[in-house]
Amino acid sequence: MSFKSLGLSEPLLQAIQKKGYETPSPIQAKAIPPVLEGKDVLASAQTGTGKTAGFTLPLLHLLSNGSQQRHRPIRALILTPTRELAAQVYANVKEYSEFLNIRSTVIFGGVNQKPQVNKLSQGVDVLVATPGRLIDLENQGLLSLSKVEIFVLDEADRMLDMGFLRDIERVMKLIPAKRQNLMFSATFSKDIKKLAYSILNNPVQVEATPENTAVEVIQQKVYRVAKGKKTGLIIKLISEGDWKQVLVFTRTKHGANKLCKKMISDGITAAAIHGNKSQGARTKALAGFKNGSVRVLVATDIAARGLDIPLLPHVINFELPNISEDYVHRIGRTGRAGASGEAISLVSADETTYLRDIEKLIAMKIEVEILEGFEPDPNASTEPIKPGQNRNQGRRKNSNTRNSGKPKNSNSDRNKSRSRNRNNDSRR
Protein backbone atom coordinates (compact mmCIF):
# COMPACT_ATOMS: atom_id res chain seq x y z
CA MET A 1 0.00 0.00 0.00
CA SER A 2 1.22 3.52 -0.81
CA PHE A 3 0.19 6.96 0.49
CA LYS A 4 -1.09 7.74 -3.01
CA SER A 5 -3.49 4.81 -2.87
CA LEU A 6 -5.07 6.34 0.25
CA GLY A 7 -6.36 9.24 -1.84
CA LEU A 8 -4.18 12.06 -0.48
CA SER A 9 -3.61 15.16 -2.62
CA GLU A 10 -0.45 15.76 -4.65
CA PRO A 11 0.95 18.55 -2.40
CA LEU A 12 0.67 16.21 0.61
CA LEU A 13 2.33 13.35 -1.28
CA GLN A 14 5.13 15.77 -2.15
CA ALA A 15 5.61 16.65 1.53
CA ILE A 16 5.53 12.98 2.53
CA GLN A 17 8.15 12.14 -0.09
CA LYS A 18 10.35 15.00 1.16
CA LYS A 19 10.28 13.48 4.64
CA GLY A 20 11.40 10.17 3.17
CA TYR A 21 8.29 8.12 3.93
CA GLU A 22 7.12 5.58 1.38
CA THR A 23 4.62 3.25 3.05
CA PRO A 24 1.91 4.23 5.56
CA SER A 25 2.07 2.66 9.02
CA PRO A 26 -0.84 0.40 10.09
CA ILE A 27 -2.60 3.19 12.03
CA GLN A 28 -2.21 5.57 9.09
CA ALA A 29 -3.55 3.01 6.62
CA LYS A 30 -6.57 2.36 8.85
CA ALA A 31 -7.36 5.91 9.99
CA ILE A 32 -6.75 8.06 6.90
CA PRO A 33 -9.50 6.64 4.60
CA PRO A 34 -12.44 7.12 7.02
CA VAL A 35 -11.20 10.61 7.96
CA LEU A 36 -11.07 11.54 4.26
CA GLU A 37 -14.66 10.31 3.99
CA GLY A 38 -15.66 12.83 6.66
CA LYS A 39 -16.41 10.22 9.31
CA ASP A 40 -15.71 10.48 13.03
CA VAL A 41 -12.86 8.22 14.10
CA LEU A 42 -11.88 6.63 17.42
CA ALA A 43 -8.34 5.31 17.10
CA SER A 44 -6.10 3.39 19.47
CA ALA A 45 -2.37 3.54 18.82
CA GLN A 46 0.69 3.18 21.01
CA THR A 47 3.60 5.62 21.08
CA GLY A 48 5.77 5.55 17.96
CA THR A 49 3.18 4.17 15.53
CA GLY A 50 2.87 7.30 13.39
CA LYS A 51 -0.54 8.27 14.73
CA THR A 52 0.08 12.02 14.38
CA ALA A 53 0.29 11.74 10.60
CA GLY A 54 -2.79 9.51 10.82
CA PHE A 55 -4.94 12.54 11.58
CA THR A 56 -2.72 15.41 10.32
CA LEU A 57 -2.55 14.26 6.68
CA PRO A 58 -6.29 13.74 6.07
CA LEU A 59 -7.13 16.86 8.10
CA LEU A 60 -4.90 18.99 5.85
CA HIS A 61 -6.36 17.31 2.75
CA LEU A 62 -9.91 18.18 3.79
CA LEU A 63 -9.07 21.78 4.72
CA SER A 64 -7.16 22.44 1.51
CA ASN A 65 -10.07 21.13 -0.58
CA GLY A 66 -12.61 23.21 1.31
CA SER A 67 -13.55 26.82 0.63
CA GLN A 68 -10.88 29.26 1.85
CA GLN A 69 -12.36 32.03 4.00
CA ARG A 70 -11.04 35.57 3.80
CA HIS A 71 -10.04 36.13 7.44
CA ARG A 72 -8.88 32.54 8.05
CA PRO A 73 -10.90 31.56 11.13
CA ILE A 74 -9.76 28.49 13.06
CA ARG A 75 -11.16 25.57 11.04
CA ALA A 76 -9.33 22.70 12.74
CA LEU A 77 -8.54 22.41 16.46
CA ILE A 78 -6.07 19.82 17.74
CA LEU A 79 -6.13 19.50 21.54
CA THR A 80 -3.16 17.87 23.30
CA PRO A 81 -2.37 17.32 27.01
CA THR A 82 1.21 18.66 27.15
CA ARG A 83 3.38 21.43 25.75
CA GLU A 84 5.87 18.99 24.26
CA LEU A 85 3.20 17.05 22.42
CA ALA A 86 1.61 20.26 21.18
CA ALA A 87 4.97 21.42 19.78
CA GLN A 88 5.54 18.03 18.15
CA VAL A 89 2.10 17.94 16.50
CA TYR A 90 2.53 21.53 15.28
CA ALA A 91 5.88 20.59 13.73
CA ASN A 92 4.13 17.78 11.84
CA VAL A 93 1.39 20.11 10.63
CA LYS A 94 3.99 22.60 9.38
CA GLU A 95 6.00 19.94 7.55
CA TYR A 96 3.05 18.27 5.85
CA SER A 97 1.41 21.57 4.84
CA GLU A 98 4.60 22.97 3.26
CA PHE A 99 3.12 22.86 -0.25
CA LEU A 100 -0.41 23.89 0.79
CA ASN A 101 -2.02 27.29 1.36
CA ILE A 102 -2.63 26.47 5.02
CA ARG A 103 -1.66 28.54 8.05
CA SER A 104 -1.16 26.98 11.47
CA THR A 105 0.12 27.85 14.92
CA VAL A 106 0.48 26.39 18.40
CA ILE A 107 -0.44 27.77 21.82
CA PHE A 108 0.42 26.45 25.28
CA GLY A 109 1.06 27.74 28.77
CA GLY A 110 4.37 28.43 30.49
CA VAL A 111 5.42 31.09 27.96
CA ASN A 112 4.45 34.67 27.13
CA GLN A 113 1.08 34.73 25.38
CA LYS A 114 1.80 37.84 23.28
CA PRO A 115 3.61 36.10 20.36
CA GLN A 116 0.86 33.47 20.28
CA VAL A 117 -1.85 36.14 20.20
CA ASN A 118 -0.04 37.96 17.38
CA LYS A 119 -0.03 34.77 15.32
CA LEU A 120 -3.72 34.18 15.97
CA SER A 121 -4.60 37.74 14.98
CA GLN A 122 -3.12 37.12 11.52
CA GLY A 123 -5.56 34.26 10.96
CA VAL A 124 -4.87 30.52 11.17
CA ASP A 125 -6.57 27.49 9.67
CA VAL A 126 -5.16 24.90 12.10
CA LEU A 127 -4.66 25.51 15.82
CA VAL A 128 -2.75 23.09 18.04
CA ALA A 129 -3.35 23.82 21.72
CA THR A 130 -3.20 22.65 25.31
CA PRO A 131 -6.50 23.07 27.22
CA GLY A 132 -5.37 25.66 29.78
CA ARG A 133 -3.96 28.26 27.39
CA LEU A 134 -6.78 27.69 24.88
CA ILE A 135 -9.52 28.42 27.43
CA ASP A 136 -7.52 31.32 28.88
CA LEU A 137 -7.20 33.07 25.51
CA GLU A 138 -10.84 32.36 24.62
CA ASN A 139 -11.93 33.88 27.93
CA GLN A 140 -9.94 37.00 27.05
CA GLY A 141 -11.73 37.20 23.71
CA LEU A 142 -8.47 36.68 21.83
CA LEU A 143 -9.66 33.73 19.75
CA SER A 144 -12.89 32.21 18.50
CA LEU A 145 -13.73 28.55 17.96
CA SER A 146 -17.09 29.19 16.30
CA LYS A 147 -15.89 28.13 12.84
CA VAL A 148 -14.17 24.86 13.78
CA GLU A 149 -14.94 22.12 11.24
CA ILE A 150 -12.61 19.38 12.54
CA PHE A 151 -11.86 18.67 16.20
CA VAL A 152 -9.00 16.34 17.18
CA LEU A 153 -8.49 15.07 20.73
CA ASP A 154 -4.98 13.62 20.88
CA GLU A 155 -3.69 11.42 23.74
CA ALA A 156 -7.20 11.30 25.17
CA ASP A 157 -6.21 8.81 27.87
CA ARG A 158 -3.55 11.17 29.19
CA MET A 159 -6.04 14.03 29.06
CA LEU A 160 -8.24 12.15 31.51
CA ASP A 161 -5.26 11.11 33.65
CA MET A 162 -4.23 14.75 34.01
CA GLY A 163 -7.71 15.86 35.06
CA PHE A 164 -8.62 17.74 31.88
CA LEU A 165 -12.15 16.32 31.55
CA ARG A 166 -13.85 19.58 32.62
CA ASP A 167 -11.64 21.58 30.26
CA ILE A 168 -12.55 19.24 27.39
CA GLU A 169 -16.23 19.69 28.21
CA ARG A 170 -15.79 23.49 28.19
CA VAL A 171 -14.08 23.37 24.80
CA MET A 172 -16.89 21.22 23.40
CA LYS A 173 -19.34 24.02 24.23
CA LEU A 174 -17.23 26.54 22.32
CA ILE A 175 -17.11 24.67 19.00
CA PRO A 176 -20.01 24.09 16.56
CA ALA A 177 -22.23 21.08 17.13
CA LYS A 178 -21.86 20.15 13.45
CA ARG A 179 -18.24 19.09 12.97
CA GLN A 180 -15.99 16.09 12.33
CA ASN A 181 -14.38 14.55 15.41
CA LEU A 182 -11.19 12.49 15.66
CA MET A 183 -10.08 10.94 18.95
CA PHE A 184 -6.75 9.19 19.47
CA SER A 185 -5.81 7.25 22.59
CA ALA A 186 -3.23 4.66 23.62
CA THR A 187 -5.96 2.55 25.22
CA PHE A 188 -9.71 1.96 24.95
CA SER A 189 -10.55 2.04 28.65
CA LYS A 190 -14.12 2.38 29.94
CA ASP A 191 -13.52 6.08 30.67
CA ILE A 192 -12.21 6.66 27.16
CA LYS A 193 -15.20 4.93 25.59
CA LYS A 194 -17.54 6.98 27.79
CA LEU A 195 -15.83 10.19 26.66
CA ALA A 196 -15.92 9.01 23.03
CA TYR A 197 -19.67 8.46 23.16
CA SER A 198 -20.15 12.05 24.38
CA ILE A 199 -18.02 13.54 21.59
CA LEU A 200 -18.09 11.27 18.54
CA ASN A 201 -20.98 10.56 16.19
CA ASN A 202 -21.16 6.94 14.95
CA PRO A 203 -17.35 6.67 14.93
CA VAL A 204 -15.26 4.26 12.93
CA GLN A 205 -13.08 2.44 15.46
CA VAL A 206 -9.54 1.57 14.39
CA GLU A 207 -6.74 -0.07 16.34
CA ALA A 208 -3.11 -0.44 15.28
CA THR A 209 -1.80 -2.69 18.03
CA PRO A 210 -3.35 -4.94 20.68
CA GLU A 211 -4.39 -3.01 23.74
CA ASN A 212 -1.87 -2.73 26.61
CA THR A 213 0.86 -4.85 25.05
CA ALA A 214 4.60 -4.18 25.25
CA VAL A 215 6.64 -3.97 22.07
CA GLU A 216 8.11 -7.41 21.39
CA VAL A 217 11.48 -6.20 20.13
CA ILE A 218 12.24 -4.49 23.45
CA GLN A 219 14.61 -6.36 25.77
CA GLN A 220 13.19 -6.01 29.27
CA LYS A 221 15.17 -6.58 32.44
CA VAL A 222 14.70 -6.00 36.15
CA TYR A 223 17.51 -5.30 38.60
CA ARG A 224 16.49 -6.11 42.16
CA VAL A 225 18.21 -3.54 44.34
CA ALA A 226 18.04 -1.88 47.75
CA LYS A 227 16.19 1.44 47.55
CA GLY A 228 19.20 3.42 48.80
CA LYS A 229 21.52 1.86 46.21
CA LYS A 230 19.49 2.72 43.10
CA THR A 231 21.42 5.89 42.30
CA GLY A 232 24.77 4.11 42.48
CA LEU A 233 23.47 1.28 40.30
CA ILE A 234 22.07 3.49 37.56
CA ILE A 235 25.31 5.48 37.38
CA LYS A 236 27.29 2.22 37.15
CA LEU A 237 25.10 0.88 34.33
CA ILE A 238 25.27 4.07 32.28
CA SER A 239 28.99 4.66 32.85
CA GLU A 240 30.25 1.11 32.35
CA GLY A 241 27.89 0.48 29.43
CA ASP A 242 29.00 3.79 27.88
CA TRP A 243 25.34 4.51 27.06
CA LYS A 244 24.94 7.73 25.11
CA GLN A 245 21.19 8.31 25.05
CA VAL A 246 19.18 7.23 28.07
CA LEU A 247 15.66 8.27 29.08
CA VAL A 248 15.12 7.79 32.82
CA PHE A 249 11.73 7.88 34.52
CA THR A 250 11.10 8.94 38.11
CA ARG A 251 7.78 9.24 39.91
CA THR A 252 8.28 12.78 41.21
CA LYS A 253 9.70 16.14 40.14
CA HIS A 254 11.88 16.25 43.27
CA GLY A 255 13.22 12.79 42.50
CA ALA A 256 14.06 13.84 38.92
CA ASN A 257 16.00 16.89 40.13
CA LYS A 258 17.87 14.94 42.80
CA LEU A 259 18.91 12.14 40.44
CA CYS A 260 19.93 14.60 37.72
CA LYS A 261 22.12 16.54 40.17
CA LYS A 262 23.84 13.35 41.35
CA MET A 263 24.56 12.21 37.78
CA ILE A 264 26.11 15.56 36.88
CA SER A 265 28.34 15.39 39.97
CA ASP A 266 29.54 11.97 38.75
CA GLY A 267 30.46 13.29 35.32
CA ILE A 268 27.35 12.24 33.38
CA THR A 269 25.71 15.05 31.40
CA ALA A 270 22.05 15.03 32.40
CA ALA A 271 18.96 17.23 32.34
CA ALA A 272 15.57 16.98 34.03
CA ILE A 273 12.17 17.81 32.55
CA HIS A 274 8.97 18.08 34.57
CA GLY A 275 6.06 20.40 35.25
CA ASN A 276 8.05 22.88 37.35
CA LYS A 277 10.55 23.51 34.56
CA SER A 278 9.95 26.49 32.27
CA GLN A 279 9.12 25.78 28.66
CA GLY A 280 12.49 27.21 27.66
CA ALA A 281 14.33 24.87 30.01
CA ARG A 282 12.36 21.86 28.78
CA THR A 283 12.99 22.72 25.13
CA LYS A 284 16.71 23.23 25.79
CA ALA A 285 16.97 19.92 27.67
CA LEU A 286 15.24 17.99 24.88
CA ALA A 287 17.37 19.65 22.19
CA GLY A 288 20.55 18.73 24.10
CA PHE A 289 19.35 15.15 24.48
CA LYS A 290 18.65 14.85 20.77
CA ASN A 291 21.95 16.37 19.63
CA GLY A 292 24.02 14.28 22.06
CA SER A 293 25.28 17.03 24.35
CA VAL A 294 23.05 15.58 27.11
CA ARG A 295 23.45 11.83 27.68
CA VAL A 296 20.62 11.33 30.16
CA LEU A 297 17.15 12.87 30.23
CA VAL A 298 15.39 12.39 33.57
CA ALA A 299 11.64 12.85 33.31
CA THR A 300 8.31 12.38 35.03
CA ASP A 301 5.53 10.62 33.12
CA ILE A 302 3.58 13.83 32.53
CA ALA A 303 6.52 15.76 31.09
CA ALA A 304 7.70 12.89 28.90
CA ARG A 305 4.33 12.32 27.28
CA GLY A 306 4.53 13.10 23.58
CA LEU A 307 8.31 13.42 23.37
CA ASP A 308 9.46 12.60 19.85
CA ILE A 309 12.81 10.83 20.23
CA PRO A 310 13.50 8.49 17.29
CA LEU A 311 15.57 5.31 17.75
CA LEU A 312 15.96 5.73 21.51
CA PRO A 313 18.15 2.81 22.66
CA HIS A 314 17.68 2.83 26.46
CA VAL A 315 14.79 3.48 28.84
CA ILE A 316 15.33 3.07 32.58
CA ASN A 317 12.60 3.00 35.19
CA PHE A 318 14.44 4.42 38.19
CA GLU A 319 11.13 3.84 39.95
CA LEU A 320 8.32 1.65 38.65
CA PRO A 321 5.06 3.44 37.89
CA ASN A 322 2.21 2.49 40.19
CA ILE A 323 -0.16 2.36 37.21
CA SER A 324 0.78 -0.68 35.11
CA GLU A 325 -0.26 0.83 31.76
CA ASP A 326 2.30 3.62 32.27
CA TYR A 327 5.06 0.99 32.14
CA VAL A 328 3.93 0.10 28.63
CA HIS A 329 3.92 3.76 27.60
CA ARG A 330 7.39 4.28 29.07
CA ILE A 331 9.15 1.34 27.46
CA GLY A 332 7.31 1.96 24.18
CA ARG A 333 9.66 4.91 23.64
CA THR A 334 12.43 2.50 22.69
CA GLY A 335 12.30 -0.22 20.03
CA ARG A 336 10.56 2.06 17.54
CA ALA A 337 10.36 1.56 13.81
CA GLY A 338 11.60 -2.02 14.05
CA ALA A 339 14.81 -1.07 15.90
CA SER A 340 15.93 -2.96 18.99
CA GLY A 341 15.73 -1.30 22.37
CA GLU A 342 16.39 -2.00 26.03
CA ALA A 343 14.10 -1.25 28.97
CA ILE A 344 15.58 -1.64 32.45
CA SER A 345 13.73 -1.32 35.74
CA LEU A 346 15.38 -0.81 39.13
CA VAL A 347 13.03 -2.51 41.57
CA SER A 348 13.22 -2.20 45.36
CA ALA A 349 11.25 -4.30 47.82
CA ASP A 350 8.36 -1.82 48.14
CA GLU A 351 7.79 -1.99 44.35
CA THR A 352 7.20 -5.76 44.29
CA THR A 353 3.44 -5.36 43.96
CA TYR A 354 3.86 -2.95 41.04
CA LEU A 355 6.16 -5.42 39.28
CA ARG A 356 3.63 -8.24 39.66
CA ASP A 357 0.87 -6.02 38.26
CA ILE A 358 3.04 -5.10 35.26
CA GLU A 359 3.95 -8.72 34.52
CA LYS A 360 0.29 -9.65 34.70
CA LEU A 361 -0.61 -6.86 32.26
CA ILE A 362 2.05 -7.74 29.66
CA ALA A 363 1.53 -11.50 30.24
CA MET A 364 5.19 -12.32 30.73
CA LYS A 365 7.83 -12.71 33.43
CA ILE A 366 10.62 -10.15 33.14
CA GLU A 367 14.19 -11.37 33.51
CA VAL A 368 15.62 -10.53 36.96
CA GLU A 369 19.26 -9.85 37.79
CA ILE A 370 21.10 -8.88 40.98
CA LEU A 371 24.51 -7.18 40.79
CA GLU A 372 27.13 -7.71 43.47
CA GLY A 373 27.31 -4.72 45.76
CA PHE A 374 23.77 -3.63 44.90
CA GLU A 375 21.79 -6.48 46.47
CA PRO A 376 18.22 -5.87 47.67
CA ASP A 377 17.65 -5.28 51.37
CA PRO A 378 16.33 -8.58 52.85
CA ASN A 379 14.71 -6.69 55.74
CA ALA A 380 12.87 -4.09 53.66
CA SER A 381 9.08 -4.06 53.66
CA THR A 382 7.35 -5.17 50.47
CA GLU A 383 4.38 -2.89 51.14
CA PRO A 384 4.03 -0.29 48.37
CA ILE A 385 4.58 3.30 49.48
CA LYS A 386 2.15 5.86 48.14
CA PRO A 387 3.57 9.04 46.61
CA GLY A 388 4.25 11.64 49.32
CA GLN A 389 4.58 9.09 52.14
CA ASN A 390 7.74 8.10 53.93
CA ARG A 391 8.32 4.59 55.20
CA ASN A 392 7.03 5.24 58.75
CA GLN A 393 3.87 6.88 57.46
CA GLY A 394 3.28 3.91 55.23
CA ARG A 395 3.66 1.47 58.11
CA ARG A 396 1.27 3.42 60.34
CA LYS A 397 -1.33 3.60 57.59
CA ASN A 398 -0.99 -0.08 56.76
CA SER A 399 -1.33 -0.95 60.43
CA ASN A 400 -4.49 1.13 60.76
CA THR A 401 -5.88 -0.36 57.60
CA ARG A 402 -5.29 -3.91 58.81
CA ASN A 403 -7.12 -3.12 62.03
CA SER A 404 -10.08 -1.81 60.06
CA GLY A 405 -10.33 -5.03 58.09
CA LYS A 406 -9.85 -3.30 54.73
CA PRO A 407 -7.32 -4.34 52.09
CA LYS A 408 -3.76 -3.20 52.76
CA ASN A 409 -3.33 -1.29 49.53
CA SER A 410 -5.91 -1.57 46.80
CA ASN A 411 -5.48 -0.70 43.15
CA SER A 412 -8.18 1.92 43.66
CA ASP A 413 -6.10 3.62 46.36
CA ARG A 414 -3.02 3.65 44.13
CA ASN A 415 -4.98 4.99 41.19
CA LYS A 416 -6.45 7.85 43.26
CA SER A 417 -3.06 8.72 44.66
CA ARG A 418 -1.48 8.71 41.20
CA SER A 419 -4.32 10.83 39.86
CA ARG A 420 -3.68 13.48 42.53
CA ASN A 421 0.00 13.45 41.65
CA ARG A 422 -0.77 13.97 37.98
CA ASN A 423 -3.10 16.87 38.64
CA ASN A 424 -0.42 18.59 40.68
CA ASP A 425 2.23 18.22 37.97
CA SER A 426 1.62 20.44 34.92
CA ARG A 427 -1.81 21.68 33.97
CA ARG A 428 -0.63 23.36 30.79
Steps between C-alpha positions, in 0.01 A plus 500: 500500500622852419397844630372578150260207514342653812371790291718782636557810286816560297640779725472266801666214311780742413548588868492133600762416238720786625493348848612169353189295576383246245250267667229598751516343846209274607324779694539738206366244253198435723421855614561715191225358270206548742624849594513593130141377473400752767425239765570526872785274607598341832854368468724308737873515435806464719791744507717493188241362257469813286159597634562875465521472122192277522285803576722787374517385136126448439416812703723713275354332190145587604584860593691566179209369291246708689406861432767744622352777715632854480600556864616141561298402808614193693360208298683213670579471872747241628494468880797337676579445871858634514717777360749256351233306316341821376836616360557161337156491335543859378835406345325219311226733379760749375701234317205333330336830399819640342352489149147603604339840557439418866597707803550344842628587845536354848408638842586368846564629849831569672605766247403858417163506325572811290681326208225237492229767492681682218501181294131441565412856401648438154256214444569126521330197350641241743550561872691258722440573868515383859170542691613759756641760261218443249226573755700790645532675163136429411391652831699812412321520166826448312381205292177348375416134446164564334620394154672173594423226246733226630575429866786267598551373855851355515629280786149488643599251770766736632251786487280312745798396714603864536152611605409688182147358467330826607721700264409266213132545582544880498671488161219285360255780583711752309512313168210442256278199557537407132862394452725200436661346808819294525611345829833325552594306812758241603227289660125441473416508870143534629560870573631558149201327343266705720671821387491382137125445513452859622713649221493273195211429265482138376881473498709259300718318753854413393780336695863463394631275775345275765396693806752528787773288344874567520704521182647156432837621374576671832737313732358535850698443817453558871781570745398419856672757718483666841315832480801698625732344241297586189693817420835322518370217282360721226824699482698174477281366218517819295872559557626145450264437208611831345134572418460822305125558494299392802148604601446452874161509670437606859168530680550854630642836393718511813634154423584605142694805621687305767604220264602746228719694745672181618572386143655835410723483809620158378592632157189395306336781302134498600191720494161475669160583352180527702209732568699748710750563221440798271417429139837643400684266735303199377563586135872551566526169688327307221713666231818408691380142538430470129830652386707291743626775729277355776540125557217450748153654507324452834125546474167453672222324309305821441794693356618213281163443338520578130878532479615418148835323538569266206707182546539542876719208615453502880211565738554459874227493761684642800169442676219281370174679424215405730263487202594196290396651165756779551776237487387411149499866397847552647676206339316562172735795446777259405487228234326728251480450127624142524821595685612311809480666838566430866271575794648461848315532829665551839265330744519531879303290746211748532443483121441123494124540467542741208730253324247218538224722360717592200591138426134407518410779256766412240448124558866418549764461770779756471857378537643584845864568583684597819841670481762447768518799729146609414302215657143561620443559870368170648338689789316760292121503500327389181203728567465760223555859611257756366642818347568760771533245782816401679558149627371565855184664371441203277538256788261695723240518225534132417466413867184708533361351184559145621317579822204631303475178303548673164753396236856614567543691177242472227543587135230762551708670770808503277304634206353786707839587640658499154216712366564765767868497412423552133267790566768672704765463229439722195157624405618668182 
